[in-house]
Amino acid sequence: FALIIQPKLLSLTLTNHPSNKTHSTTKTTPWTWPWT
């Protein structure tokens, strides 16, 4: 489940905020960790 959410969120953030890639990744990392 988490494996599907992680790439999906990363892809969404990359497409939505390509400039804020680093910021988005850092924010999604802790959010997806508990799911795993």
C-alpha positions as CSV (number, residue, x, y, z in Angstrom):
1,F,0.0,0.0,0.0
2,A,2.7,2.4,1.0
3,L,4.7,1.5,-2.0
4,I,1.9,2.6,-4.3
5,I,1.3,5.9,-2.3
6,Q,5.0,6.9,-2.2
7,P,5.6,6.9,-6.0
8,K,2.2,8.4,-6.6
9,L,2.7,11.3,-4.3
10,L,6.2,11.9,-5.6
11,S,5.0,11.9,-9.1
12,L,2.2,14.2,-8.3
13,T,4.5,16.6,-6.4
14,L,7.1,16.5,-9.2
15,T,4.4,17.3,-11.8
16,N,2.7,19.9,-9.7
17,H,5.9,21.5,-8.2
18,P,8.9,20.6,-10.3
19,S,10.8,23.6,-8.8
20,N,9.9,22.6,-5.2
21,K,11.0,19.0,-5.8
22,T,13.3,19.0,-2.8
23,H,10.8,20.7,-0.6
24,S,8.0,18.3,-1.6
25,T,10.1,15.2,-1.2
26,T,11.2,16.2,2.3
27,K,7.5,16.8,3.2
28,T,6.3,13.5,1.7
29,T,9.1,11.4,3.2
30,P,7.9,11.6,6.8
31,W,4.3,11.4,5.7
32,T,4.8,8.1,3.9
33,W,7.2,6.6,6.5
34,P,4.5,5.8,9.1
35,W,2.5,4.1,6.3
36,T,5.2,1.6,5.7
